[in-house]
Amino acid sequence: MNSVRIVGGEFRRRVLRFPDSEGLRPTPDRVRETLFNWLGQDLDGWHCLDLFAGSGALGFEAASRGAERVVMLEKSPRVLAALHENHEMLHKPATVEIVRGDALQYLASAKSKFDLIFLDPPYHKGWLDRLAPLLLSVMNEDGALYVEAEHALESLGCWRTVRHGKAGEVHYHLMQQPTA
């Protein structure tokens, strides 16, 4: 099993364990720390969606920092099982909902709105272009989108990069919709 630690909030220093899986690249500690510095350390009241939950690092980090609701979506049964084990290890925070499913199907049928969406899909598979048109239907008007990609992005659909960085081969972006 691989592992990554939660870097801030209530679950700080807790270690999440996850299996090897194709395309699974946990967001490094330093990148998560930067992201939550950009967002602010306190996510009280936020509703977050982690579309490709993988290790759970982003979703559990958001829950650790006070998010009111975190939906973590994962398709792989082995990775999903590890998410449930980590949820158990953290004493089953009620704010975390783990869902088995496909990102496109989830977005097409979701009834909820989110303040923050984590989007870290497998690289080189065209996920970003397929997901972009569906994101607005589940995003609150002033919501933010966090995207990891294999290359730098100026935009994704109507979303514009407002902060970005690079760690190794990972380009990470905080995106928002332009205000009129």
C-alpha positions in Angstrom: 0.0 0.0 0.0 1.1 3.6 -0.8 0.5 6.4 1.7 0.0 10.2 1.9 -0.6 12.3 5.0 -3.2 15.0 5.6 -1.3 18.3 6.1 -3.8 20.5 7.9 -6.9 20.8 10.0 -8.6 18.3 12.3 -7.0 15.2 10.7 -3.5 16.7 10.3 -0.7 14.1 10.3 -3.1 11.2 9.8 -1.9 8.8 7.1 -4.1 7.7 4.2 -3.3 4.4 2.6 -4.2 3.4 -1.0 -3.3 0.7 -3.5 -1.5 1.1 -6.8 -3.9 1.9 -9.6 -3.4 3.1 -13.2 -3.5 6.9 -13.4 -3.6 7.4 -9.6 -1.2 10.2 -8.6 -1.9 11.6 -5.2 -1.6 15.3 -4.9 1.7 16.0 -3.1 1.8 17.5 0.4 3.4 20.7 -0.9 0.8 21.2 -3.6 -2.1 20.6 -1.2 -0.6 23.1 1.3 -0.3 25.7 -1.5 -3.9 25.0 -2.7 -5.3 25.5 0.8 -3.2 28.6 1.3 -4.9 30.0 -1.9 -8.4 29.0 -0.7 -7.9 29.9 3.0 -7.4 27.4 5.7 -11.0 27.3 6.8 -13.6 25.7 4.5 -16.5 26.0 7.0 -19.8 25.7 5.2 -18.2 24.7 1.9 -19.6 21.9 -0.3 -16.8 20.1 -2.1 -16.7 17.5 -4.9 -13.7 15.3 -5.6 -14.5 13.8 -9.0 -11.6 11.4 -9.2 -11.0 10.8 -5.5 -8.1 8.3 -5.8 -6.1 8.4 -2.6 -8.7 10.7 -1.1 -6.0 13.3 -0.2 -7.9 16.3 -1.6 -11.3 15.3 -0.2 -10.2 14.2 3.2 -8.0 17.4 3.4 -11.1 19.5 2.7 -13.1 17.6 5.4 -10.2 18.1 7.8 -10.4 21.8 7.2 -14.1 22.1 8.0 -15.9 21.6 4.8 -19.6 21.0 5.5 -19.9 18.3 2.8 -17.4 16.4 0.7 -18.5 14.0 -2.0 -15.7 11.7 -3.1 -16.3 9.9 -6.4 -14.3 6.9 -7.4 -14.8 4.2 -10.0 -12.1 1.6 -9.2 -13.4 -1.0 -6.7 -9.9 -1.5 -5.0 -9.4 2.2 -4.7 -12.9 2.7 -3.4 -12.3 0.0 -0.7 -9.2 2.0 0.4 -11.3 5.2 0.6 -13.8 3.4 2.9 -11.0 2.1 5.1 -9.5 5.6 5.4 -13.0 7.0 6.2 -13.2 4.3 8.9 -9.7 5.2 10.2 -10.8 8.8 10.6 -13.9 7.7 12.6 -16.3 8.1 9.7 -16.7 11.9 9.6 -20.4 12.5 8.7 -19.4 15.3 6.3 -17.7 12.8 3.9 -19.8 10.8 1.4 -18.0 8.2 -0.7 -19.7 7.3 -4.0 -18.8 4.6 -6.6 -19.4 6.0 -10.0 -18.3 7.5 -13.3 -17.5 11.3 -13.3 -19.5 12.0 -16.5 -22.6 10.1 -15.3 -22.4 11.7 -11.8 -22.2 15.3 -13.2 -25.1 14.6 -15.7 -27.4 13.5 -12.9 -26.2 15.4 -9.8 -28.8 17.5 -8.0 -26.4 19.2 -5.6 -24.3 22.3 -6.1 -20.7 22.7 -5.0 -18.5 25.5 -3.9 -15.3 23.7 -4.9 -14.6 20.9 -7.3 -11.4 18.9 -7.3 -10.6 17.7 -10.8 -7.5 15.5 -11.1 -8.4 12.9 -13.8 -6.0 10.4 -15.4 -3.7 12.1 -17.9 -3.9 11.8 -21.7 -7.4 10.4 -21.8 -9.4 13.6 -22.8 -11.2 13.9 -19.5 -11.0 17.6 -19.0 -12.6 18.4 -22.4 -15.4 16.0 -21.7 -16.1 17.2 -18.2 -15.9 21.0 -18.8 -19.4 21.4 -20.3 -21.0 19.6 -17.3 -19.3 21.5 -14.5 -21.5 24.6 -14.5 -24.6 22.6 -13.7 -23.2 21.5 -10.4 -21.2 24.6 -9.4 -22.4 27.5 -7.2 -22.1 30.8 -9.0 -19.0 32.0 -7.1 -17.4 28.5 -6.9 -13.9 27.5 -7.6 -12.4 24.7 -9.6 -9.0 23.0 -8.8 -7.5 21.2 -11.8 -4.4 19.1 -12.1 -3.2 18.4 -15.7 -0.2 17.2 -17.6 0.3 20.7 -19.1 -0.5 24.3 -18.1 -4.0 25.5 -18.7 -5.1 29.1 -19.2 -8.8 28.1 -19.2 -11.2 25.2 -19.2 -14.5 26.0 -20.8 -15.7 29.2 -19.1 -13.2 28.8 -16.3 -10.1 30.9 -16.1 -6.9 30.1 -14.2 -6.4 32.6 -11.4 -3.5 30.8 -9.6 -1.2 28.1 -10.9 2.0 26.2 -10.1 4.0 23.2 -11.2 5.5 20.4 -9.1 7.5 17.9 -11.1 5.3 16.9 -14.0 2.1 18.2 -12.4 0.6 21.5 -13.4 -2.0 22.6 -10.9 -4.5 25.4 -11.3 -7.1 27.2 -9.3 -9.8 28.4 -11.7 -12.9 30.7 -11.4 -15.5 32.0 -13.7 -15.0 35.6 -14.8 -17.3 38.0 -13.0 -19.3 40.4 -15.2 
